[in-house]
Amino acid sequence: MRIVIIGAGVIGLATAWRAAQGGAAVTLVDPAPASGASSVAAGMLTPVSELTYGEEPLLRLGLASRDRYGAFAAELAEATGLDTGYRDDGTLQVAFDSDDLKVLDDLRAFQEGLGIPVEPLTGRECRKAEPMLAPGVRGGLLAPEDGSVDPRRLAPALLAAGERLGVRLVRRRAKGVVIERDAAAGVRLEDASEIRADKVLLAAGPWSGDLDGLPSGTVPPVRPVKGQVVRLRTPVPFLRRTTRGVVKGSSIYLVPRADGEIVIGATQEEMGFDTRVTAGGLWELLRDARELLPGITELEFAEVSAGLRPGSPDNAPLMGPTALPGLYLGTGHFRNGILLAPVSADALAAMLLDGPVPEVAAPFSPARFAPEPQ
């Protein structure tokens, strides 16, 4: 089985690794592997903390992926000798004022109604868990099974694991899909050369529909959603675990790394393909982080960056075959690409190799956006 994957972000890389493990001859096409949203993402593994109303199928997918992560990271480390920065020390979600606490109380009721274990904490208990929190923090929720991973370590590990199984990386831009006999037969590159394949997977994030030769409607709209992220550094321990906050109605998160890095994010902006870092975005992140953790202003500033999340029309992943035979989608993961990498790779590799697909992935077929028959 010859498979070409367009896009070497975390979803494309993980799927290439799994498909190669299944015996496929895999080619990845990307001019700059792991340089898009995967390089900007904070790497939260927080399906419980990120739960929102109406996203129950996505919650189940997220829980299935989070529960795979420990074994996934260990398998990568054994295959490559590279550390992914995986942590399973829980996530603390805190409320800055009484109105914010009401938001968390409503969220807890929703979570408990779905049978999800969360531990409510008083303000004092929150500060015991994270001593650097502001004295005025009103309360919070602990999701003990959530965690984090470092995408800047994860992506190179996935690339190395794939290369050891013979995955070929072509550092060129895909221009179009080769179609023969009304089926996808490969990929056409920007220099007009072609890579032939039995199946093609589009995993190019918000650029997944930007290919020549595709019949209209083959790929549902995937839009870019800008996110700005700040990175700070500290020589001494500052946070013990991923901490999410609701600050006067706004959301903020901080993800600590073992090497002293702290990632603060993220804005969510519908600005097209604009990846400029703005003073306003930086100010909002640091303002809200300082409200929760006043000592944050003493930390060293390391970096600010912006990436583009791929958002589908319903902000849920697009995984599975399209109306064009031989063409598959693995995109639209929006803010959950890092979290969903293990389960997405398992599902997409199974689809490409004609194997059994995890049931939890069924709601995310691109067919849900197929036009209604007239």
N, C-alpha and C positions, 0 to 999 in steps of 0.2 A: 504494500500500500504506500503510495507516494502522496504526501500531504505538504501543502504550502500554507504557512501561517503568515498573514500580513499583520505586522505589529509585534514588537518585542518589548511590550510592557510586561508587568507581572502576570497578567492573564495569559498573554501569548507565550511567555517563557515557561510558565508552569504547565500549560497544555502541551507544549512541544516536548517537555521532559516526560510527561505521562504517556504521550502517544509514542515516543521513542521506546519507552519501557515496554509498550505493547507490540513492538516489532515494526513500527512504521518507519519509513525513510522520510525524515522531516526536514524541511527547509524553512527557516525564518527569514522574512524580508523586512528590513527596517534600517534606514540610514543612520539612526542614532539610537541603538538599543537602550532601554531603561532610562531614557532621558526626559520623558514626558511627566504625566501626573505621578508615575511611580517614584520619581526622584524627589518629588515635592511632598508627597503624602506623609502624614505623621505616623501611620501604621497602627492605629487603634484597632483592637479586636473587641468591639463593644456592641454586639447585637442587642444586648439587654438595655444598655444605657442609651442607645440611639433609637430605640423603639418609638415609633409614632403611630397614631391612629390610622387604621386602614392598611397597614403594612404587615399583617400577620403572615402571609406566605413568605415575604422577605425575611421576617424574623426566623421562621423555621429554617430557611436556607442559611441564614447567618449563624444560627446555633449549630447546625450540622457542620458548617465550615470551621467555626471556632473550636468545636470539639475534635476536629481532625488536626488542629494546628500543632499540638505537642509532638505527635508522631511525624507529621509533615516536616517540621523543623529538624527533628532528630534524624530522619532519613536523609535530608539534605546535608546535614553536618557529617554523617557517616560517608556519604557519597563523595563529598568534596573537601572535607576538613575545614569548611568555612562556617563561622558563626552567623546566625541570622538576627541576633538580638532579641530572640523570643522571650517573653515574660508572661507569666500567668498569675500575677499577684493581685488581680482584681482591679476594679475601677470605682472610684469614689465620685459621686455626683452631689454637688452642694448648692445650696440656695443662699444668695447674698442677703435678701430682705424677706419680709413676711409675704409679699406678693409672689416672689420667686418660690418660696416654700409651698405656697398653694399650688403652683405649677407642678412641683415634685410630688405633692400629695396626690394630685390627680393622676400623674404618671404611675405612681405606685399602685393605686387602685386598679388601673388598667393592666399593669403587669401581673398583679396578683390574680386578676380575673382570668388571665391566660395561663395561670399556674407557674409563673416564673418566680423563682426565689430571689428576693431582694431584702436587704436588711436596713430598716429605717434607723437613722442615727440622729441624736440631738446635736446641737451646735457644739457642746462640750465634747461629745464623742467624736465628732468630725475633727476637731482640733487635736484630740488625742491620737487619731489615726494619721493626721497630717499637721504637725505642730506649727508649720509656717502659715497656716490659714489665718485670715484676719479675725480679730476677736468678735466681730459682729456677725459672722456667718451663722445663719439661723438653724440649719439642719441639713440632712442629706440622706442619700441612699448608697449602700454598698452593694455592688454586684460582684460577688467574690470570685466568680469563674471567668470574668472578662480579663483581658490582658492587652498586650501590645507586641509588635515586632518592628524591626528597623528596616524599612523598604530599601534603604541604600545598602544594606547588607544582604537582604533577601534576593534582590534582583541579580547581583553578581553570582550568588550561590546557585540560583536557578540556571543562569547562563552556563556556568561551569558544569553543572550536573547534566545539562542537555548535550553539551559538547563532548563529554566523556562517553555518551551513548551514540555519538555520530551525528547529532543535530548540526546541520549546516547553516551558517549565518551569512546572509547576503546583505551587505551594508549599502543598499541602494533603495531608492524610493519606488514603490509600486505605482504604476501609472494606470493600469486597468486589469480587468479579468479576461482571460482568453476564453471564448465561448465557441464550442463546436458541437454540432448536432443538438442544439438547445440545452447544453449542459456546460457547467464550468469545467475547463480542461487545463487550467494553469493561470499564471500571472504574467502580465507584460510589464517590464521595468521601464524606467525613464529613458534608458538608452535604446529602447525598442527591442531588446532581447527578451526571450521568454523562458519561463521555468514551467515545465509541464508537470501536471499532478493529476491524481485521481480525485482528490478533494481539496477545496480551498476554504480556509477559515479566515474571516475578517475579524481581527482583534486590534483594530487601529484607533480605538477610542473615538473621539469626536470626528476624526477623519475617515471613519469606516465607510461612509457613503460617498466619499469623494474619489470615485474610481470610474474610469471610462468603460463603456461597454455594458453596463448593467441595465437591464430593462427597468423602466419606471416602476417604482413601488417595491422593488426587490428588497431594499434595505429601509426599514422604518427610519424616520428622522432621528438622528443622534446629535444633540446640540452640545456645545462647550459651555461649561459652568466654571467660571474662574474662582480660584481659591488662593488667597494670600496667606503665607505661613512665615512665622518668625522663629529663628533659632538662637537660643542663648546658651552660654556655657557657665558652669560653676565648678570650682575645684573641690568643693565640699558637698556632701549630700544635702539636697534641698527638698525634693519630693520623693516619696517612697513608691508611689504608684501613679498610674494615669488618673488625672483629676479633671472632671468636667464641672462647669459651673453655669448657673443661670444668674446673670447679673443685670438687674433692672430690666428683665425681659429678654436680654440678649444672651446667646450661648457662647461659651468659650471652653477650650480644652487645653490641657498641658500634659505632655507626654515625656517622662524622664527616660534617659538612656543610662546605661551603666558607666559610660565614659564621661558623664557630666553634662552632656547636651540636654537641653529642655526645648521641646518643640511646642510652639503656641499657635493655635489656629482656631478656626480658619474662617475667612470671609466666604461668602457665597454670592457670586455676582453674575448676572446674566448680561455679559458684555461681549458676546461673540468670541472671536479668537484673540482678544486683547490679553496679553500676558504682562503688561506693565505693572510694576510695583508702585503703589500710590501712597502718598503721605497719609491720606485719610484711612486707608486700610491698616497701615502700620499703627497709627495712633489708636484706632478702635481696639485692636488686639492688645496693645500694651496697657491701654486704659482699663479694660475689663480685667486683664490679668493682675494688674496692681490692686484693684478693688478686692480681689480674692486673696492675693498673696503680696502684701505690701513690700516684702523684701525682694521682690522680683527686680526692682529698679537697681539693685546693687550688683546684679549679674552682668557678665560680659556679653555684649552684643556680638553675635557671630555671623548671622545671615538673615536676609529676607528674600523670599522667592514667591513666584506665582505659577500655578499649574492649571490645567484645564481638565476638569472631570467630564466624562462622557455621560450625558443625561438622555435617556429615552423619553418618549412622551409620558410615561407613567413613572419615570425615575427608577425603574426596576430593570434588571439585566435582560439582555436579548441573547438567548443561548439556544442554538439548534439550527436545523435546516431551513433554508429559504425556499421560496417558490421556484428558484432556479436550481435544478438538480446539481448536486456536487458542491454547492456553495452554502457555507455555514456561517453563522454569526456568533461571536463571543465578545460582546461589547455592551455599552449602556450600564455599566456597573455603578455609575455615579459616585457617591461618596464611600462606596463599600468595596472597591476593587481589591484592596489589600486583604481585607477580612475574607472576602469570598474566593480568594485564589485557590485554596485546596479543593473545595467542593466544585468550583467551576472547572478546574483542570480535570477532575475525575469525570464530571458529566460530559464535558466537551470531547475528551479523549474517547470516552465510551461511544459517543455519537459518531465520531470520525472512524472508529474501528468497528462499528456495527455491533457493539457490545451492549450489555444491560445498563440503562441509564438510571441514576438515582432518582427515586420517585419525587424527592423534594425539589428537583429541578424542573418538573413538568410544567408548573405555572408560568415559566419564563420563556416559552417558545415564541419566536418572532411571529408565529401564526396568529397570535392574539391581536395583531394589528392588520391582519389581512382584510382587504375591502369586503364589505357585505355583498353577497351575491344579489344581483338585480332581478 
